[in-house]
Amino acid sequence: MRMDCNVYLLEGVHFQTGKPISLTVKNETILDIQPIKENKSLPMIGAGLVDLQINGYGGMDFNTLPYPNDDIIQKVTRALWKEGVTTYLPTVITNSTEKISDAMRSIARACARSYVVGEGVAGVHLEGPFISPEDGPRGAHDKKHIQPPNWELFQRWQDAAEGKIKMITLSPEWPEAISFIQKCVENGVTVSIGHTAATPEQIREAVTAGARMSTHLGNGTHLMLPRHPNYLWEQIAHDDMWASIIADGFHLSEAFMKTVLRVKGDKTILVSDAVYLSGMPPGDYDTHIGKKVVLTPRGKLHLAENTKLLAGSVQLLKDGVHYLVISGLASLAQAWEMASIRPSQFLNIPPKQGIKPGAPADIVIFNWNDDGFDILQTYKNGELVYNKKEYRK
């Protein structure tokens, strides 16, 4: 319901309280929230989803370089609205020095050219190339481009990105890692540990130096590990570390996720780590690295030659929320918080306030049941950016 050109009302069930509310939005901000009478037909109102790790979407890849043009960032940003994602970090992975620079320049240009993109992209996540060269922890990252942490090189990439690199995933197993982490912290870049073969002692030193999170904890590891000690237990047990997990039902077991959720509590974050085949129909695909992969109707992406070997993630945050809820691992409120408020709190960006007066109006209107989520509307900074055809309120 619109009251004037700058003020309108939204009605729905608050995702945290479960109570029906009337929400007043003025310009870009939530102005007021008032309780209303019960109405079983009301949809849910949730905070906009925030993804710290997206590699691409809808056939568009942030790591296939050079980009045909800078519009890829704008197209992905707009496409993610229908998935309820209002803020995200485009993720650039291990590559040659020049290709990483090219990607950073393209993302920076796209943000500068478009207010919509600039508001939706909270920064860039650089995943690599300062990670483990070992098989297993390295994952699908190209070994020939992996190298020790190098601050001067990182500064070149940061300059190309016009300061937009906000998060880096690295392994502290390198002798240069601790001083590099300290420099990142001094310059406002968040450090996450991932794709690592580090010893527990190296993990502890990295956290002391300022590393704050584990990137897709439980993935990007050796197939076989010592029972104890090992780098997984060390990261799970460290009270000062946040943990991001991929909750698609394929990357992690329910037992592992339950352990992380119980130990990390409010420091657990959902990420999609979605690759460019996310949003594409099920079928067989030839990838740009020469591998044939299969995307199943259930949303599993695996190598054509071996169904047990994953080829990345294609499910987005709303799917991770759904999986946690139907598996009984979290309530709807808890799971949605993991995908919206908590990543915002971790990065200290405005959506961390959630659905409260004074908060940015990053809002998702949705229905959900055991079959999944139905995103009806998405608002970014108070602007209706996605409206499902069947939903015209």
ZILIN-V46223 format. One record per helix or strand. SS is the DSSP state (A for helix, B for strand). FROM is the first residue (numbers start at 1). LEN is the number of residues. If there is no record, write none. Layout:
BEGIN
ss:SS from:FROM len:LEN
ss:SS from:FROM len:LEN
END
This chain:
BEGIN
ss:B from:2 len:1
ss:B from:7 len:8
ss:B from:20 len:7
ss:B from:29 len:7
ss:B from:44 len:4
ss:B from:49 len:6
ss:B from:56 len:2
ss:B from:60 len:2
ss:A from:71 len:11
ss:B from:85 len:9
ss:A from:97 len:17
ss:A from:115 len:6
ss:B from:121 len:7
ss:A from:143 len:3
ss:A from:151 len:10
ss:B from:165 len:6
ss:A from:177 len:10
ss:B from:190 len:4
ss:A from:200 len:10
ss:B from:213 len:2
ss:A from:231 len:7
ss:B from:242 len:4
ss:A from:254 len:14
ss:B from:268 len:3
ss:B from:274 len:1
ss:B from:283 len:4
ss:B from:292 len:4
ss:B from:301 len:3
ss:B from:306 len:5
ss:B from:313 len:1
ss:A from:317 len:10
ss:A from:332 len:7
ss:A from:341 len:7
ss:A from:350 len:4
ss:B from:360 len:1
ss:B from:363 len:7
ss:B from:372 len:9
ss:B from:383 len:5
END
